[in-house]
Amino acid sequence: MRRKELYDLVWAEPTRTVAKRFGISDVALHKTCQKANIPTPGVGYWAKKAVGKKVSSTPLPPREIGCSDEVHVGPVRGYAFPASDLDTEDAPPPVFDEPIDAVRERVRRRVKRVSVPSLTSNRLHPATRQLLGNDRRLMAKNEGTSFAWYKPIFQGRVGQRRLSILNALFLALTSAGARPDVGRRQEPEIRYSVGHQDFCLRLEPTDGPKHGRWNEMWVTRPAQDDRKAILRLDVGHTSTSDRPARSWTDSDTGRLEKRLDEIVVDMIVLGEERHRNWELQRHELQIKERARQRQERAKAAIEAERKERERRARFEKRQIETLLADARARLEAQEIRSLVEEVRSIGQLPHMNADEIEIWASWALAQAERHDPLTNQSLKMLVDDGT
């Protein structure tokens, strides 16, 4: 259901009553509402309303950036297109109340001035501390060895600059409501989430080796003290994307550090853009699915009509065969009776006397009665029972 529908439900009845209707606990319903940013009545709301006290409801806030307007209540077992009446018209494409430019302006108000704090300060994001911890463990592990497959990443001027930019991005994204994260492998993968949308990002020199997979980004280790290295920040939808969704590069007009404000805004708005693209794609898939279902229904109707014609033909054939069988049985019964009359008219045969002929005649007439459809009640019209 939509957020507005669930909002109306939880403000119309106590959450415990609504939860029973869905077969879940009121705690689970509260968590669902909290996850979808749907306010619920506070403690004492229903008691005050019951005694006639004046109460007010909390307005439904706008949908969070990058989040779906749909709410799944209860356990979710995969996704399926909702059932709909195929005879109704297709739903129109989704319309978003807030233009993307208005979303961008809302995000810009959230993003404060993005500065690049020193790595020696106490303004280190937890993800940054994790990256530094990974480097320290690798340095201790590789000490005294001439070769190591995994080496520290953020060493030298370029490595420290990359880490400083990443730390600034982590802090700004978190402040704006996004969720940065670093994978816990030896070769970490940097991700961030905006609402329900997940992204991977890569920050490396433009002259480094090119890789098709995002999770190979950390294999690139340029000369650690190259002050002229040009960094490029790429954001992609998945770790296996061949082409980034958005990119920013050092330029003559300004290095990345001077453009972090707009970069963070773009990174967050990208989540809303991706959500809207998915909604439009899902609508197209639903239209195609409904068209497929209509086509399948038409094929099923044609097939059912063909089977019905074949069934009717079989039934009519069975009717005619039964009718002919009754006619043959009637003729055979008549022939038996005629034979009995002819034998009786003779009176006596060389091998049978009159008493024996009468005994035989009685038996033969009984067989004719049993064989005749007019007397054995087998003559009737077949009823079409649909089989």
Legacy VTK file of the C-alpha trace (Angstrom):
# vtk DataFile Version 3.0
C-alpha trace
ASCII
DATASET POLYDATA
POINTS 387 float
0.000 0.000 0.000
0.967 3.656 -0.229
2.318 5.624 2.719
-0.816 7.788 2.804
-3.033 4.703 3.050
-1.118 3.314 6.025
-0.990 6.771 7.599
-4.788 7.035 7.408
-5.161 3.576 8.972
-2.919 4.166 11.997
-4.606 7.504 12.725
-8.104 6.053 12.351
-7.689 3.138 14.795
-5.214 2.055 17.474
-2.131 0.403 16.037
-2.894 -2.821 17.908
-6.229 -3.088 16.060
-4.615 -2.299 12.706
-1.769 -4.750 13.351
-4.206 -7.618 14.040
-5.806 -6.973 10.690
-2.440 -7.625 9.017
-1.564 -10.543 11.276
1.449 -8.845 12.875
2.269 -7.309 16.240
1.830 -3.641 17.039
5.602 -3.417 17.554
6.193 -4.662 14.005
3.675 -2.151 12.687
5.409 0.670 14.586
8.742 -0.362 13.050
7.186 -0.417 9.581
5.796 3.086 10.071
9.090 4.343 11.455
10.997 2.900 8.502
8.601 4.576 6.048
8.741 7.896 7.995
5.043 7.648 8.907
4.160 9.309 12.239
1.948 7.353 14.655
-0.221 8.549 17.570
1.695 9.027 20.791
1.017 7.574 24.233
-2.386 8.644 25.553
-3.723 9.826 22.191
-6.593 7.309 22.037
-7.404 7.661 25.741
-7.769 11.443 25.360
-9.842 11.017 22.231
-12.114 8.495 23.977
-13.056 10.996 26.723
-13.629 13.777 24.230
-10.455 15.749 24.722
-9.100 17.693 21.807
-6.269 15.869 20.035
-4.309 16.656 16.906
-2.602 14.416 14.391
0.918 14.814 13.091
0.921 15.599 9.361
2.454 13.052 7.029
5.922 14.328 6.073
7.104 14.163 2.459
8.617 10.948 1.158
12.308 10.712 1.973
14.715 11.179 -0.920
15.403 7.915 -2.712
12.667 6.057 -0.794
9.659 4.334 -2.291
6.150 5.534 -1.568
5.073 1.896 -1.214
4.951 0.254 2.205
5.113 -3.511 2.706
3.293 -4.541 5.874
4.290 -7.966 7.184
6.834 -10.409 5.776
7.890 -9.821 2.167
8.545 -12.954 0.090
9.908 -11.616 -3.156
8.231 -9.150 -5.457
5.210 -9.817 -7.627
3.137 -7.479 -9.695
-0.092 -6.640 -7.880
-3.204 -8.398 -9.161
-5.463 -6.133 -11.174
-8.583 -6.290 -13.336
-7.382 -6.803 -16.892
-10.597 -5.294 -18.254
-9.796 -1.908 -16.743
-7.601 0.662 -18.429
-3.878 0.645 -17.756
-2.751 2.944 -14.984
-1.093 6.177 -16.109
2.643 6.637 -15.581
3.647 7.694 -12.058
3.635 11.408 -11.349
5.954 12.864 -8.724
4.623 15.780 -6.729
8.003 17.430 -6.314
10.017 18.375 -9.414
13.599 17.139 -9.390
14.845 20.745 -9.254
12.856 21.253 -6.054
14.395 18.058 -4.655
17.836 19.380 -5.506
17.085 22.641 -3.723
15.841 20.735 -0.659
19.048 18.690 -0.612
21.149 21.814 -1.047
19.567 23.259 2.102
20.514 20.100 3.982
24.129 20.053 2.850
26.189 22.453 4.850
29.479 23.879 3.722
31.608 20.800 3.033
35.123 21.233 4.340
38.039 18.802 4.212
39.252 18.286 7.793
42.781 17.154 8.510
43.274 13.443 9.018
44.995 14.270 12.299
41.885 15.990 13.678
39.120 14.298 15.613
36.660 14.759 12.730
37.077 11.284 11.289
34.087 9.328 10.096
33.841 5.707 11.381
34.304 4.479 7.818
37.516 6.530 7.576
38.777 5.048 10.824
38.084 1.603 9.405
40.110 2.359 6.269
42.987 3.636 8.398
42.757 0.556 10.589
42.942 -1.660 7.503
46.090 0.155 6.398
47.723 -0.222 9.811
47.018 -3.944 9.894
48.444 -4.383 6.391
51.593 -2.408 7.324
52.131 -4.584 10.398
51.419 -7.757 8.441
53.790 -6.893 5.589
56.629 -5.587 7.752
59.869 -7.323 6.867
58.529 -8.939 3.668
59.678 -8.116 0.148
56.328 -8.899 -1.485
52.703 -8.791 -0.362
49.568 -9.195 -2.409
47.626 -6.702 -0.278
49.455 -3.489 0.549
48.475 -0.314 2.410
46.351 1.930 0.224
46.427 5.420 1.662
50.172 6.066 1.831
52.010 9.074 0.440
50.547 12.350 -0.738
48.041 10.910 -3.202
46.793 8.289 -0.786
46.370 10.849 2.007
44.538 13.209 -0.341
42.177 10.436 -1.445
41.431 9.536 2.159
40.862 13.191 3.091
38.327 13.621 0.285
36.596 10.361 1.193
36.391 11.416 4.838
34.829 14.755 3.845
32.305 12.923 1.652
31.460 10.466 4.429
30.819 13.285 6.926
28.746 15.348 4.498
26.666 12.379 3.286
25.927 11.298 6.840
24.941 14.835 7.815
22.536 14.963 4.851
20.848 11.646 5.750
22.780 9.243 3.521
24.586 6.166 4.850
28.241 5.597 3.818
29.735 2.167 4.369
33.022 0.385 3.775
33.223 -3.318 3.010
35.168 -5.398 5.473
37.342 -7.277 2.996
41.052 -6.716 2.676
40.308 -4.826 -0.548
37.447 -2.637 0.758
34.498 -1.562 -1.357
33.061 1.863 -0.598
29.298 2.223 -0.784
26.646 4.674 0.261
22.850 4.525 0.409
20.266 7.215 -0.226
16.913 6.004 0.999
16.409 2.615 -0.648
19.028 3.227 -3.338
22.549 1.810 -3.040
25.639 3.069 -4.854
29.327 2.262 -5.095
31.977 4.943 -5.474
35.567 4.951 -6.641
38.229 7.632 -6.200
41.501 7.127 -8.020
43.925 8.896 -10.380
42.860 9.164 -13.994
46.173 7.744 -15.218
45.815 4.534 -13.196
44.892 1.186 -14.730
41.275 0.863 -15.820
39.081 -1.873 -14.396
35.610 -3.009 -15.401
34.543 -3.900 -11.858
34.098 -1.402 -9.058
35.461 -3.771 -6.455
38.822 -3.701 -8.246
39.257 0.006 -7.653
41.706 -0.425 -4.813
44.158 -2.444 -6.890
45.164 0.865 -8.462
48.181 2.236 -6.576
49.876 5.128 -8.386
53.114 6.764 -7.347
52.337 7.768 -3.790
54.089 11.147 -3.950
52.855 12.337 -7.339
51.594 15.816 -6.514
50.292 16.298 -10.057
48.029 13.247 -9.982
44.520 14.063 -11.270
41.837 12.343 -9.224
38.508 11.178 -10.575
35.453 10.359 -8.464
33.023 7.857 -10.011
29.622 6.796 -8.654
27.946 3.685 -9.996
24.811 1.713 -9.247
26.532 -1.614 -8.529
30.003 -2.998 -8.006
29.868 -4.652 -11.449
28.852 -1.570 -13.448
31.007 -0.970 -16.493
29.993 2.661 -16.753
29.610 5.062 -13.813
26.346 6.921 -13.336
28.152 10.167 -12.490
31.794 11.336 -12.518
33.793 14.317 -11.301
37.464 15.051 -12.106
40.121 17.529 -11.033
40.211 20.351 -13.555
41.966 23.652 -14.197
38.971 25.503 -12.780
39.079 23.662 -9.469
40.129 20.526 -7.685
37.609 18.127 -6.214
38.036 19.582 -2.733
36.630 22.929 -3.950
33.527 21.322 -5.459
32.466 18.931 -2.706
29.301 20.923 -1.924
27.770 20.310 -5.338
29.247 16.824 -5.558
27.467 15.756 -2.357
24.219 17.331 -3.580
24.534 15.460 -6.883
25.323 12.188 -5.099
22.149 12.458 -2.999
19.893 13.667 -5.815
21.185 10.709 -7.817
19.321 8.487 -5.344
16.029 10.259 -6.088
16.666 10.125 -9.825
17.347 6.429 -9.629
14.161 5.871 -7.605
12.075 7.753 -10.162
13.664 5.875 -13.043
12.844 2.602 -11.287
9.231 3.679 -10.743
8.897 4.500 -14.441
10.563 1.236 -15.427
8.320 -0.702 -13.077
5.267 0.982 -14.591
6.434 -0.066 -18.055
6.981 -3.608 -16.800
3.480 -3.649 -15.314
1.991 -2.466 -18.611
3.902 -5.186 -20.456
2.857 -7.769 -17.867
-0.807 -6.785 -18.207
-0.502 -6.994 -21.995
1.037 -10.441 -21.635
-1.740 -11.538 -19.291
-4.381 -10.254 -21.715
-2.710 -12.145 -24.535
-2.550 -15.290 -22.414
-6.199 -14.863 -21.483
-7.170 -14.484 -25.161
-5.161 -17.604 -26.027
-6.797 -19.479 -23.160
-10.254 -18.400 -24.361
-9.498 -19.603 -27.895
-8.163 -22.889 -26.550
-11.196 -23.332 -24.289
-13.510 -22.671 -27.233
-11.666 -25.247 -29.326
-11.878 -27.841 -26.565
-15.584 -27.094 -26.112
-16.229 -27.649 -29.824
-14.347 -30.945 -29.670
-16.297 -31.998 -26.569
-19.625 -31.149 -28.204
-18.644 -33.115 -31.299
-17.724 -36.126 -29.153
-21.029 -35.874 -27.291
-23.093 -35.659 -30.474
-21.190 -38.618 -31.869
-21.958 -40.571 -28.699
-25.640 -39.605 -28.983
-25.859 -40.901 -32.559
-24.009 -44.097 -31.667
-26.435 -44.695 -28.765
-29.427 -44.006 -31.016
-28.211 -46.467 -33.670
-27.507 -49.063 -30.979
-31.080 -48.693 -29.665
-32.470 -49.035 -33.183
-30.446 -52.196 -33.753
-31.537 -53.611 -30.406
-35.198 -52.883 -31.245
-34.910 -54.649 -34.604
-33.168 -57.618 -33.016
-35.911 -57.874 -30.350
-38.569 -57.737 -33.064
-36.775 -60.475 -34.992
-36.755 -62.662 -31.856
-40.510 -62.158 -31.388
-41.180 -62.921 -35.057
-39.148 -66.103 -34.762
-41.147 -67.175 -31.687
-44.472 -66.612 -33.488
-43.255 -68.571 -36.501
-42.094 -71.513 -34.348
-45.374 -71.497 -32.377
-47.371 -71.555 -35.624
-45.594 -74.721 -36.657
-46.699 -76.389 -33.405
-44.134 -79.213 -33.316
-40.596 -79.812 -34.525
-38.819 -83.097 -35.161
-36.529 -82.598 -32.180
-38.906 -80.607 -29.934
-42.450 -81.380 -28.824
-45.081 -78.730 -28.061
-44.182 -78.456 -24.385
-40.503 -77.989 -25.169
-41.339 -75.369 -27.811
-43.397 -73.439 -25.263
-40.587 -73.509 -22.761
-38.167 -72.250 -25.418
-40.638 -69.560 -26.555
-41.027 -68.235 -23.034
-37.264 -68.006 -22.668
-36.831 -66.337 -26.068
-39.545 -63.761 -25.415
-37.942 -62.925 -22.069
-34.646 -62.331 -23.845
-36.403 -60.089 -26.367
-37.941 -58.072 -23.518
-34.549 -57.651 -21.918
-32.984 -56.668 -25.268
-35.735 -54.305 -26.442
-34.959 -50.654 -25.482
-38.699 -49.939 -25.349
-39.243 -52.412 -22.549
-35.942 -52.475 -20.660
-36.044 -48.673 -20.055
-32.668 -48.118 -21.740
-34.151 -45.812 -24.365
-33.516 -42.235 -23.233
-31.992 -38.986 -24.390
-28.376 -38.521 -23.323
-27.888 -35.473 -21.110
-24.884 -33.231 -21.758
-23.130 -33.120 -18.380
-20.176 -31.137 -19.714
-17.722 -34.038 -19.730
LINES 1 388
387 0 1 2 3 4 5 6 7 8 9 10 11 12 13 14 15 16 17 18 19 20 21 22 23 24 25 26 27 28 29 30 31 32 33 34 35 36 37 38 39 40 41 42 43 44 45 46 47 48 49 50 51 52 53 54 55 56 57 58 59 60 61 62 63 64 65 66 67 68 69 70 71 72 73 74 75 76 77 78 79 80 81 82 83 84 85 86 87 88 89 90 91 92 93 94 95 96 97 98 99 100 101 102 103 104 105 106 107 108 109 110 111 112 113 114 115 116 117 118 119 120 121 122 123 124 125 126 127 128 129 130 131 132 133 134 135 136 137 138 139 140 141 142 143 144 145 146 147 148 149 150 151 152 153 154 155 156 157 158 159 160 161 162 163 164 165 166 167 168 169 170 171 172 173 174 175 176 177 178 179 180 181 182 183 184 185 186 187 188 189 190 191 192 193 194 195 196 197 198 199 200 201 202 203 204 205 206 207 208 209 210 211 212 213 214 215 216 217 218 219 220 221 222 223 224 225 226 227 228 229 230 231 232 233 234 235 236 237 238 239 240 241 242 243 244 245 246 247 248 249 250 251 252 253 254 255 256 257 258 259 260 261 262 263 264 265 266 267 268 269 270 271 272 273 274 275 276 277 278 279 280 281 282 283 284 285 286 287 288 289 290 291 292 293 294 295 296 297 298 299 300 301 302 303 304 305 306 307 308 309 310 311 312 313 314 315 316 317 318 319 320 321 322 323 324 325 326 327 328 329 330 331 332 333 334 335 336 337 338 339 340 341 342 343 344 345 346 347 348 349 350 351 352 353 354 355 356 357 358 359 360 361 362 363 364 365 366 367 368 369 370 371 372 373 374 375 376 377 378 379 380 381 382 383 384 385 386
